Amino acid sequence: FRENGLTNIKQILLDLAKDPSMNYWLDNCENHSDQPNENWGRELLELFSMGVGNYSEEDVKQVARAFTGWTFEQPLPLYPYGHYETKFVFNESDHDNSEKTFLGRKGNFNGEDIIDIICEERATALFICRHLYNFFVEDEAQVPAWSIEPPRNPEAVDTMIDILMSNDGEIRPVLSYMFNSDFFKSSFYKKVKNPAELVAGTLKLSGRYSVVPADGENVGTLYGTTAVMGQALMNPPTVEGWHTGHEWIDGGTLNERVNFAVNQFNDVSSPGFRDILERLGPVVESGDLVDRCLDLIGPIEVGEETRIALSKYAEEVGDVNLGTNEDNVENAPKIARMIQLIVSTREYQFA
């Protein structure tokens, strides 16, 4: 995905099919001409290309047959003087070399033929474009519901589909259109931050970490922090990855998210917080405190109920003087409390 993310859908799917890790994880190394294994074929259609509802069980079986013989070669010994890379191999003697019927087409298909057919389907373009829209613009319904839930912005997705298909599956033109569109430029606060985004963004704001120490100090702590929020980094629950959007939020994970963000501003000497104080200036009037803080840590747009709650605290605090060291000692905790209230809001959970 990283090497070919801006290239062609066919190339991405082909690389995915030949990846030894994927081959092993989805059992295609156990997919033999005399004993087909449908795991890879099913996930190729369901998770990586077309989505549920656009193929039949018989199609899954035909895909499995077409990918027989696609396996990998494990070097032996594994680690004599270091790591040897596992490589994809095609075992022709283990390939089902007979006629197959897939999506209404007949032929002596192999894996590459199947991928070619998949990429000609509008259902595939829809699936890919919804993923792009979901990742970059706003949270869609969860993928398993896409067969019954229409896109949030059908016109935008339809245009993306047309661009993808008219460019033979090239992704770059689709992204170019999307990033220059009004719907992308106006898509503020429509995506729930995933745990990594929440943690990294809050740490950047507080200035607690700028560069991960070379000795790995605190890396384990940060990994554990995202894990309790539902995202164990580099360890997704399945090859599908994590369910995103509102599924990041439940009673337990919301508590972890809020507590983490609040705790980063317990220390008023943290670099990020000191920077906020300096940028606020020597005097902040009560009526300006909410907007000034929202601008400095976002900018963040909040709803009426949230603004009322924040303004109530600002009224209690009154005008804040930050011109001298004595003023800072007295008033920094008040500003810190305002920041903590803001990072506790519903709106802070979105990006």
Buried (B, 14 or more C-beta within 10 A) or exposed (E): EEEBEEBBBBBBBBBBBBBBEBBBBBEBBBBBBEEBBBBBBBBBBBBBBBBBEBBEEEBBBBBBBBBBBBBBEEEEEEEEEEEEEBEBBBBEEBBBEEEBEBBEEEEEBBBBBBBBBBBBBEBBBBBBBBBBBBEEBBBBBBBBEBEEEEBBBEEBBBBBBBBBBEEEBBBEBBBEBBEEBEBBEEBEBEBBBBBBBBBBBBBEBBBBBEEEEEEEEBEEEBBEBBBBBBBBBEEEEEBEEBBBBEEBBEEEBBEBBBEBBBBBBEEBEBEBBBBBBEEBEEEBEBEBBBBBBBEBBBEBEBEEEBBEBBBEBBEEBEEBBBEEEEBBEEBBEBBBBBBBBBBBBBBBBBB
